[in-house]
């Protein structure tokens, strides 16, 4: 598909789809994104996490929006003490089943990321794979960062991994697709609203027998400068920017915007 012009959705304007994230992450999501769970890919990402945060052996890690636990479990395999938090019971069920099969001592908690109650407990927190910007406003997203700062020990570190907004805007594609499990196709119809900074997407999952399933998402994408200001307001100082899981420096052409920060 060729890049398409950015346009403001006529029907919704700047209004975000309220609480779409409460229903989106189910068994259908797992089927559509199974390819991201390739063991070698997960190991590379965890190698990056450990290096970027300079995690010492046995450190305590909060995996915020842990999903089906791919990073939580790999960190636990390497001897880190991990708590995974997610809102989706379907994804947490998968995470708990995997941890039980391997005998990994990971604690998984079902919770809205704005409601975590930890205080000065973790050496590090990670938020991976564009799991930030889901909420209805910048003020709500800021509440997440407040909770992260609260959960970290003094000197604790935070890694925030999101889509690179600068690249997305310049190379915007209104349509895309990828193959999923068992011959399924996942089709995406996207719009970008420059006033709200949100990408709104209609996801159409087509089974091999032609049956269609639809989901919608709405994600606020932040620039590096915006994230720095939000982090500083809650007492988290930016210490590094990366453009991908290989540790490459961030540029506007990078596929990812990965921010490392420290409390205090």
N, C-alpha and C positions, 0 to 999 in steps of 0.2 A: 504494500500500500504506500502511496506517496504521502508526504507530509501535507497537512491541511491547515488552513488558516484558523487561528484562535477565534472563537466567537462566544458571545454571551448567550446562554440558553434563554430563549424567549419566554418559555413557560415559567421557569423557576426564578429567573433573575439571579440575585445573589443568595437566595435562600438555600441553606443546606438541607439535605434530607435527614430529618430528625432521627437520631439513634438507629441508623441503618446497621451499625456494627453489632447490635444485639442479636440479629438474626442471620447475619452474613456468614459467620464462621462455623459451618456445620460440616456434615460428611461430604456434601457436594464440594465445598472448598478444599477439603483434603484430597479428593479425587482430582480436582483441577490443578492443584499445585504439588502433586506428589514428586514431580521431577526436581524440586528444590531440596528434596531429602536424600539425594545421592550421598552415600557415606563420605566419599572423597571430598565433595563440596562442603559438607558440614565440617569436616576436619580442617579444611583450609580456612573456613570462616572462624572457627574457634582458635586456630593458630593465630589469626589476625587479632582477635579479641584479647588474647593473653598478651601478645606483644604490644599492642597499642596501649593497653592499660598497665603494662608491666606488672601483671598479677603475680604475687609471690605464691609459692606452693601452699595449698590448704586455705587460701583466702575464701571469705564468704561472699557470695555473689547473688544478687537479686536479678532474676530474668523477668523483666516487666513486659507483659504481653508475650508470654512464652509459647503460646499456641500448643502444638502437639509435642513440644519439648525437645526439638532437635538440638538446640544449643545447650539447654539445661542438662540433658543427658550426657552429651559429649564432655561438658565441663566436669560433671560428676565422675565420669570414667577416668578423668585425669586427676582426681583427688580433691577437687574443689567442693566446698560446702554450698549447696545451691537451693534457693527457694524460687519456684516459678509461679508467677501470678498471671491469670488470664480470666476474661469474662465468659468465655465459651466453655460450657460443660462438655460439649462434644469433643473439642480439641483436648481438654484436660483429661477426659476419659482415655483417649489414646496415649497421652503422656504418662498417665499412671500405670496403664497396662504395660507399656514398654519398660518403665522403671522397675515394675514388679518382676517382669520376665528376666531382667538382667541383675536383679538384686541391688539396684542403685538407690542410695539413701537420699533421694530428692523429695522435698516437700512441695506439693502443688496446691495452690490456693485459688479458689474461684472468687474473684473480686473485681469491681470496677477500678481501673487504675487511679482514679481520683480518690479512692477510699482506702488505700493501703494504710495500715496503722503502725508501721515500723518506725522506730526512732533510734538513730545512732547505732544501727545493728550491722551494717554491711560495709565491707571493704570496697565493693564495686557494685554498680548497677548497669545493666545493658538493656537497650530497647532497640530491637533489630527489625530489619525488613519493612521499613515504612509503617511502623505501628504507632506513629505519633502524627497528630493532625486530624484524627477521626472525629473529634468532638465538635460541638456546634459553634464555637467561637474561640477566639484567641484567649479570652479570659478563662475558658474551661481548659484549654490546653495548658495554660500557665499553672493551673491547679495541679496538674500531673507533675510538672517540674518542681513545684513546692514540696510535693510528697516525696519525690526522689531525693531532694536535698535533705529532707527530714530523716529519710531512711538511712542515709550514708553516715558513716563515722567521719570525724574530722580528718581531712586528708583523703577521704574516700573518692573514688573515681567513677565517672559516668561516661558511657559510650552511647551516642544517639545516632542511629543509622536511618537515613531517609533518602528518597529519590532526589536527585539534583534538579531543583526547580529551574535553574538557569539553562541547563541543557534541554529540559523538557519543553520550555517555552520556545526556544529557538528551533527545535526539531519536532514540533508538535505533530502527532499523528492522531487523527480522529478515529481511525479503525485499525485493529490489529487482531491477530489470532495465534493460537498455539495448540498443538496436539496435547492431549491429556491421556490418562489411563484408558486402556481397553478400547482404543479407537475413538474416544470422545474428542470433540473439538470445543475450544473455548474462544468465543468471539467477543471483542470489546468495542463498544461505541462510546467515545469519550467527547466531553466538552471541557474547555478550560475557561473559567470566569476570571478575567483580570482584575475585577473589582474586589472579589473575595479571596482570590488566590487559590481557588478550589478546583480540583479535577473531579468531575462527576462522570461516572461510568456505568453504562448498562452492560452487564455480563450475561451472555447467552451461552449456556452449556448445552451442546447437542450430542446426545447419546448415539451409539452406533446404529440403533434402530430408528433414529430420526426424532425421538422425543426431546423436547426443548425444556430447559429450566432457566429461569431468569433471576438475577440478583442485581441490586444497585448499590453503588458506594459513592461516598463524597469525602474527599481528603483534602485538607488544607496543606499546601506545600509552602514551606518557609525558605527564605534565603539564608545564607550563612550569617549575614549581618543581623537579620531578625532573630535568629536562634541565639546568637551571642548576647544580644540585649535581654532576651527572655531568661537565659541562664544566669546572667549577672544579677538580675533582679532578685533571684532566689539564693544568691550566694555561691554560685557555681562558676568557676573561672575557666574559660576555654584554654586548653593547653595544646591542642593539635587539631588539624583538619586533614582528612583523608578522602581520596576520590574513589576508592574501591577496596575490596577485601585483600588485595595484594599489598596494601600499605602505601600505594602511590599517593603523591601529594594531590590535594584537591585543586582542580581547575574548573572553569566553566564548561569544559568538555567532558568532565568525569561522569560516569554513570551514577555514582552515589555521592551523597554529601554525608560524611561520617564525622561527627564532632566528638572530640574527647574533652572532658572537663573535670575539674577537681573542686571538692568542697573545701573552702577556707583559703 
